[in-house]
Amino acid sequence: MLIEINHFQQMKSIYKYITAIALTGVAGLAADAAPKTAAKGGKSMEEIERMIRRGALDEATEALDSAAAVQPKNAQLDYLRGKCLVAGNDDAGAIEAFENAHRKGSNDALLELAEIAVREYRVDDAENNIDDYKAYITKNKRKKLADNSGDIASQLIRTRSMLDRVEKIVVFDSITVDKDAFLDAYRLSPEAGSLNYPDILPEDTDYSDPTVVYCTEDGREMLWGIQNDESIFTLQSMHRLADNTWEKPESVGDHLGQGSDANYPFLMPDGVTLYFASDNEESLGGLDIFVSRNNGTGFLQPQNIGMPYNSPYDDYMLAIDELTGVGFWASDRNRLGDKITIYLFIPSQSRVNVDLDDPTLARRASLRSIRDTWPENADFSKIHQALDNVNENVKKRARQFELSLPDGRVLTRYKQFTSQHAADLMAQYVDLKKATDKAKERLAALRIEYGNGKTGVGPEILTMEADITQAEAQLKRVANDVIRAETGGNVK
């Protein structure tokens, strides 16, 4: 059962900052900023802000150009232009606009410059911007200006800390995919379990979009995300019982999100190591990937796995396939609108960090180019072959049939049966179904011949109609026998 939640409300990324356009930033401009009305007959500042908030960036740009032609020294216009450019993913243009705003008297433009610098991992520049911002407030104590640097200063601290421990991984490939269908890019062997869309859950099981359902290799446990009464995502778990019914879902651990969302779970085959995404206070911005381990009584305090996995944008759904030696995670750090990037990497047995004096440190942390992570003379042919083998195995594991059981399971392969007798009966059903379908095709062809005047096939048509009727009745009996053998109960 779907609990309807707007997708974009849950993907709390940096766009929360971009599209919200905090009014406090404008209110805190220097005292000599221009009045609220940009120009006679033009749009007011509030109107331009609303244009940016609703994404009417071309309209906002036109209004800003018109106003700037009349008031070229208006710092607030440059400030809003910077906001508009950020919303349009043009950070380079935004930097120029905010620098112009600052030169014309906007102290808050320094925070916007610091925000961009943090996103680009230019931590020294960000620190200088924040210091200059705070110095202006100190110098102008009589104006009693509010200090709004707390959030960006905290983010700077987290970013600087993570840059000190950027994991040295090899990201050998990246794929751009539609955000709504990103799971299709994950190629996991059965031993790693499976990542599924929520429609795999038993009927009447609650979930909230967006989420992913992780299912263990044996099909005995599923984990996914659902919003609680406070509209916070928490992880749920459900186990299959001995009679193949599902127990009642229970919380995996409300503490995992640390008061914020916890979603997109992946449980390693050891049953101990859990990866998930959260936007709590330890994240760089938006969703970050965290890891927690079960000590036998519950999952321990989660840890942010750091860079390059995480960024100031949304990073989530990390999955590792130990059989192929390939890991995956999703990220919208490249700001591609309705598309996101899936990174494919080679997991390490133990963490090794990039040297702090490595000139490519920031590039490796941000994955500006995945080639920065490649060793000399890199050859990934064996890795790609392993993934191709997974694809071939998936084809071999394609649906052999589809059988819905009263306990909510939908079986598609013989290996999913818990009863060998039921599997044998299912093989009989499949053979009979193929023969019946072939007979129906023959009957359809005979009817066409009869309609074209070949009346001599009439008796054969009557015989085949009778045979197909008997075969369909037999199919129903065999299907019921399969269900009884598998569930040990009566067929409704």
C-alpha positions in Angstrom: 0.0 0.0 0.0 1.5 3.3 -1.1 1.6 6.2 1.3 1.7 9.0 -1.3 4.6 11.3 -0.8 5.9 13.9 -3.3 9.2 12.6 -4.7 11.0 15.9 -4.8 10.0 16.7 -1.2 11.9 13.6 0.0 15.1 14.0 -2.1 16.4 16.7 0.1 19.4 18.0 -1.8 21.2 21.2 -2.3 18.2 22.3 -4.5 16.4 22.9 -1.2 18.7 25.8 -0.9 18.6 26.8 -4.5 14.9 26.9 -5.1 13.8 28.1 -1.7 15.6 31.4 -2.0 15.8 32.4 1.7 14.2 35.8 2.2 16.6 36.4 5.1 19.5 36.7 2.7 17.8 39.7 1.0 16.6 41.2 4.3 20.2 41.3 5.6 21.7 43.3 2.8 23.6 46.4 3.5 21.7 49.5 4.6 22.4 51.3 1.4 20.8 48.7 -0.8 18.1 49.8 -3.3 14.5 50.1 -2.4 12.1 47.2 -2.8 10.8 48.4 -6.2 13.6 47.8 -8.7 12.6 50.5 -11.2 9.6 52.6 -12.2 7.2 50.3 -14.0 9.5 47.3 -13.4 9.2 44.3 -11.1 9.7 44.6 -7.4 12.3 42.6 -5.6 9.7 40.4 -4.1 8.2 39.6 -7.5 11.6 38.7 -8.9 12.2 36.4 -5.9 8.9 34.7 -6.5 9.9 34.1 -10.2 13.1 32.4 -9.1 11.3 30.3 -6.5 8.9 28.9 -9.0 11.6 28.3 -11.5 10.7 31.1 -14.0 14.4 31.9 -14.5 14.2 33.4 -18.0 11.5 35.8 -16.8 13.5 36.6 -13.7 16.6 37.3 -15.8 14.6 39.6 -18.0 13.3 41.5 -15.1 16.8 41.8 -13.5 18.3 43.1 -16.8 15.5 45.7 -17.1 16.0 46.8 -13.5 19.8 46.9 -13.7 19.7 49.2 -16.7 18.0 51.8 -14.5 19.9 51.0 -11.2 23.3 49.6 -12.1 24.7 50.2 -8.6 21.9 48.2 -6.9 23.6 45.5 -4.9 20.3 43.6 -4.4 19.9 43.1 -8.1 23.3 41.4 -8.4 22.5 39.3 -5.3 19.2 38.1 -6.9 21.0 37.5 -10.2 23.4 35.3 -8.4 20.5 33.4 -6.9 19.0 33.0 -10.3 22.2 31.7 -11.8 22.6 29.2 -8.9 19.1 27.9 -9.6 20.1 27.5 -13.2 23.2 25.5 -12.2 25.6 28.2 -13.4 27.9 28.5 -10.5 30.6 30.3 -12.5 28.1 33.1 -13.5 26.7 33.2 -9.9 30.2 33.8 -8.5 30.6 36.8 -10.7 27.2 38.1 -9.7 27.8 37.7 -6.0 31.2 39.3 -6.2 29.6 42.3 -7.9 26.9 42.4 -5.2 29.6 42.3 -2.5 31.5 45.2 -4.1 28.3 47.2 -4.1 27.6 46.6 -0.4 26.0 43.2 0.1 27.6 41.4 3.0 25.3 38.4 2.6 26.8 37.8 -0.9 29.8 36.5 1.0 27.8 33.6 2.4 26.6 32.7 -1.1 30.2 32.7 -2.3 31.2 30.5 0.7 28.3 28.2 -0.2 29.6 27.7 -3.7 33.2 27.4 -2.5 32.2 24.6 -0.2 30.3 22.8 -3.0 33.5 23.0 -5.1 35.7 21.9 -2.2 37.6 25.2 -2.1 37.5 25.2 1.7 40.1 27.9 2.2 38.2 30.3 0.0 35.0 29.4 1.8 36.7 30.1 5.2 37.9 33.5 4.0 34.4 34.4 2.8 32.9 33.5 6.2 35.7 35.4 8.1 35.0 38.5 6.0 31.3 38.2 6.5 31.7 37.9 10.3 34.3 40.8 10.3 31.7 43.0 8.7 29.1 42.2 11.4 31.6 42.8 14.1 32.7 46.1 12.6 29.0 47.3 12.3 27.8 46.3 15.8 25.5 49.3 16.0 23.4 47.9 13.1 22.7 44.8 15.1 23.0 42.6 12.0 22.1 38.9 12.4 24.9 36.4 11.9 23.5 33.8 9.4 26.8 32.0 8.9 26.1 29.0 11.3 24.9 26.5 8.7 27.5 27.1 6.1 30.3 27.2 8.7 29.2 23.8 10.0 29.1 22.4 6.5 32.6 23.8 5.9 33.8 22.0 9.0 32.3 18.7 7.8 33.7 19.2 4.3 37.2 20.0 5.5 37.1 17.0 7.8 36.1 14.7 5.0 38.7 16.0 2.7 41.2 14.8 5.2 40.1 11.2 4.6 39.0 10.7 1.0 39.0 7.0 0.2 41.3 5.9 -2.5 38.8 3.9 -4.6 38.7 3.2 -8.4 35.6 4.4 -10.1 35.9 2.6 -13.4 32.6 3.7 -15.0 29.6 6.0 -14.7 26.2 5.8 -16.2 23.6 8.6 -16.7 20.1 7.3 -16.2 16.5 8.5 -15.5 16.0 9.2 -11.9 12.7 7.3 -11.7 14.2 4.1 -13.2 17.8 4.2 -11.7 17.6 0.7 -10.3 17.7 -0.7 -13.8 21.4 0.2 -14.0 22.3 -2.0 -11.0 23.6 -5.4 -12.0 23.9 -7.6 -8.9 24.5 -11.4 -8.8 21.9 -13.4 -6.8 24.4 -13.8 -4.0 24.3 -10.1 -3.3 20.5 -10.1 -2.9 18.3 -7.9 -5.1 17.2 -4.2 -5.2 13.5 -3.9 -6.2 10.8 -1.4 -6.7 8.2 -1.3 -3.9 5.6 -3.4 -5.9 7.5 -6.5 -4.8 6.1 -6.0 -1.3 3.2 -8.2 -0.2 -0.2 -6.8 -0.7 -1.3 -4.2 1.9 2.3 -3.6 3.0 2.8 0.1 3.7 5.7 2.0 2.1 6.5 5.6 1.1 7.9 6.8 -2.2 10.7 7.2 -3.0 12.3 4.1 -1.6 13.9 0.8 -2.7 13.2 -2.7 -1.3 16.2 -4.8 -0.6 15.6 -8.5 -0.6 18.2 -11.1 0.7 19.4 -13.9 -1.6 17.2 -16.5 0.1 14.1 -14.2 -0.2 13.5 -14.4 3.5 14.0 -10.8 4.5 13.1 -7.5 2.9 14.1 -3.9 4.0 12.7 -0.6 2.8 11.8 2.9 3.8 8.5 4.4 5.1 7.6 7.7 6.6 6.6 7.8 10.3 4.0 10.1 11.9 6.6 12.9 11.9 7.1 12.5 8.1 10.6 11.1 8.6 11.8 8.1 6.7 12.7 5.1 8.8 13.9 1.7 7.8 11.5 -1.3 8.0 12.3 -5.0 7.9 10.0 -8.0 7.3 10.9 -11.7 7.6 9.3 -14.7 5.9 8.0 -17.3 8.4 8.3 -21.1 8.1 4.9 -21.4 6.5 6.0 -18.8 3.9 3.7 -16.0 5.2 5.3 -12.7 6.1 5.6 -11.5 9.7 4.5 -8.0 10.6 7.0 -5.3 9.5 9.1 -3.8 12.3 11.5 -0.9 12.6 15.1 -1.6 11.9 16.2 1.1 14.2 14.7 4.6 14.6 18.1 5.9 15.7 19.8 5.2 12.3 18.6 8.4 10.8 19.6 10.4 13.9 16.3 12.4 13.8 16.3 12.7 10.0 15.5 10.4 7.1 17.0 6.9 6.7 16.2 5.3 3.4 17.6 3.2 0.5 18.9 0.2 2.5 21.4 -2.5 1.4 22.4 -5.3 3.7 25.6 -7.1 3.0 25.5 -10.9 2.8 27.1 -11.1 6.2 23.8 -9.9 7.6 25.7 -7.5 9.8 26.8 -4.5 7.6 24.0 -2.2 6.6 24.4 0.7 4.1 21.7 3.4 3.8 21.2 7.0 3.0 20.4 9.8 5.4 20.2 13.6 5.4 21.0 14.0 9.1 23.3 16.7 10.6 26.4 14.6 9.7 25.7 14.8 6.0 27.5 17.2 3.6 24.1 18.3 2.3 21.1 16.3 1.1 21.4 12.6 1.4 24.7 11.0 2.3 25.6 7.3 2.5 26.1 5.9 6.0 27.1 2.5 7.3 26.0 0.7 10.5 26.8 -2.8 11.9 24.7 -5.1 13.9 26.3 -6.3 17.1 23.7 -9.1 17.7 21.3 -7.0 19.7 20.8 -4.1 17.1 22.5 -1.8 14.8 25.2 0.5 16.2 25.6 4.2 15.7 26.0 4.8 12.0 29.0 6.4 10.4 29.2 8.7 7.3 31.4 6.8 4.8 32.8 10.1 3.5 34.2 11.1 0.1 34.1 10.4 -2.8 30.9 8.6 -2.1 29.2 11.7 -0.6 28.9 15.2 -1.8 26.9 18.4 -1.1 24.1 16.8 -3.2 22.1 13.6 -2.9 24.1 10.4 -2.8 22.3 7.2 -2.0 21.7 3.5 -2.7 25.1 2.1 -2.3 25.3 -1.7 -3.1 28.3 -4.0 -3.2 28.5 -7.3 -5.0 31.3 -9.3 -3.5 31.0 -12.0 -6.2 31.8 -9.6 -9.1 33.9 -7.2 -7.1 31.7 -4.2 -8.2 30.0 -1.6 -6.1 27.3 0.9 -7.2 25.9 4.2 -5.9 23.6 6.9 -7.2 24.3 10.7 -7.1 22.8 13.8 -8.5 26.0 15.8 -7.9 26.2 16.5 -11.7 22.9 18.4 -11.6 21.3 16.7 -14.6 17.6 17.5 -13.8 15.5 14.4 -14.1 18.6 12.2 -14.6 21.2 11.0 -12.2 24.7 9.4 -12.3 25.3 5.8 -11.3 29.0 5.3 -10.3 30.6 1.8 -10.6 33.6 1.3 -8.4 35.9 -1.4 -7.1 35.5 -1.9 -3.4 38.5 -2.3 -1.2 39.0 -4.8 1.6 40.4 -2.1 3.9 40.2 1.6 3.6 43.1 3.5 2.1 42.9 7.3 1.9 44.3 9.6 -0.8 47.4 11.4 0.4 46.6 14.9 1.7 49.3 16.4 -0.6 48.0 14.7 -3.7 47.3 17.4 -6.2 44.2 15.5 -7.4 42.7 15.3 -3.9 39.8 17.7 -4.5 39.1 16.2 -8.0 39.1 12.7 -6.6 36.8 13.8 -3.8 34.3 15.4 -6.1 34.8 12.9 -9.0 35.2 15.7 -11.4 36.7 13.1 -13.7 36.6 9.4 -12.8 39.8 9.0 -14.7 41.6 10.7 -11.8 40.8 7.5 -9.8 42.3 5.1 -12.3 45.7 3.5 -11.7 48.4 3.7 -14.5 47.7 1.4 -17.4 44.3 0.6 -16.0 42.5 -2.4 -17.6 38.9 -3.0 -16.5 38.2 -5.7 -19.1 37.8 -8.4 -16.4 35.4 -6.3 -14.4 33.3 -5.6 -17.4 33.3 -9.3 -18.3 32.1 -10.1 -14.8 29.2 -7.7 -15.2 28.4 -9.1 -18.7 28.3 -12.6 -17.0 25.8 -11.2 -14.5 23.7 -10.0 -17.4 23.8 -13.5 -19.1 22.9 -15.1 -15.8 20.0 -12.7 -15.4 18.8 -13.8 -18.8 19.1 -17.4 -17.8 17.1 -16.6 -14.6 14.4 -14.9 -16.7 10.8 -15.8 -15.7 10.1 -19.5 -16.3 6.5 -18.9 -15.3 4.4 -16.8 -13.0 2.4 -18.3 -10.1 0.6 -16.2 -7.5 0.3 -18.0 -4.1 -2.3 -17.2 -1.4 0.5 -16.2 1.0 1.4 -13.2 -1.3 4.4 -14.7 -3.0 4.7 -14.5 -6.8 7.0 -17.3 -8.0 8.7 -17.0 -11.4 11.5 -19.7 -11.2 11.6 -23.3 -10.0 14.3 -22.6 -7.5 11.9 -20.4 -5.5 9.7 -23.4 -4.5 10.2 -24.7 -1.0 8.6 -28.0 -2.0 10.2 -30.2 -4.7 6.9 -31.9 -5.3 5.4 -28.5 -6.1 8.3 -27.7 -8.4 7.8 -31.0 -10.3 4.0 -30.3 -10.7 4.8 -26.8 -11.9 7.0 -28.4 -14.6 4.0 -30.5 -15.7 1.9 -27.3 -15.7 4.4 -25.4 -17.9 4.6 -28.3 -20.4 0.8 -28.6 -20.6 0.5 -24.8 -20.9 2.9 -24.7 -23.9 1.0 -27.5 -25.6 -2.3 -25.8 -25.0 -1.0 -22.5 -26.3 0.3 -24.2 -29.4 -3.1 -25.9 -30.0 -4.8 -22.5 -29.7 -2.5 -21.1 -32.4 -3.4 -24.1 -34.6 -7.1 -23.6 -33.9 -6.9 -19.9 -34.8 -5.2 -20.8 -38.2 -7.9 -23.4 -38.9 -10.7 -20.9 -38.3 -9.1 -18.5 -40.8 -9.0 -21.4 -43.3 -12.6 -22.2 -42.7 -13.6 -18.6 -43.1 -11.8 -18.5 -46.4 -14.0 -21.4 -47.7 -12.0 -24.4 -46.7 -14.9 -26.1 -44.9 -13.2 -29.5 -44.8 -11.3 -28.4 -41.7 -14.6 -28.2 -39.8 -14.4 -31.5 -38.0 -10.8 -30.8 -36.9 -11.9 -27.5 -35.5 -14.6 -29.2 -33.4 -12.1 -31.8 -32.1 -9.5 -29.2 -31.2 -12.1 -27.0 -29.4 -13.1 -30.0 -27.3 -9.4 -30.9 -26.6 -8.6 -27.3 -25.6 -11.5 -27.1 -23.2 -10.3 -30.3 -21.5 -6.7 -29.0 -21.4 -7.8 -25.8 -19.8 -9.7 -27.7 -17.1 -6.6 -29.8 -16.6 -4.4 -26.7 -16.3 -6.6 -25.4 -13.5 -6.4 -28.7 -11.6 -2.6 -28.9 -11.9 -2.3 -25.3 -10.8 -4.3 -26.0 -7.7 -2.2 -29.1 -7.0 0.9 -26.9 -7.3 -0.4 -24.4 -4.8 -1.5 -27.1 -2.3 1.8 -28.8 -2.5 3.7 -25.6 -1.9 1.5 -24.1 0.8 0.2 -27.2 2.4 -3.2 -25.6 2.5 -6.5 -25.5 0.6 -6.9 -23.5 -2.5 -9.5 -20.8 -2.3 
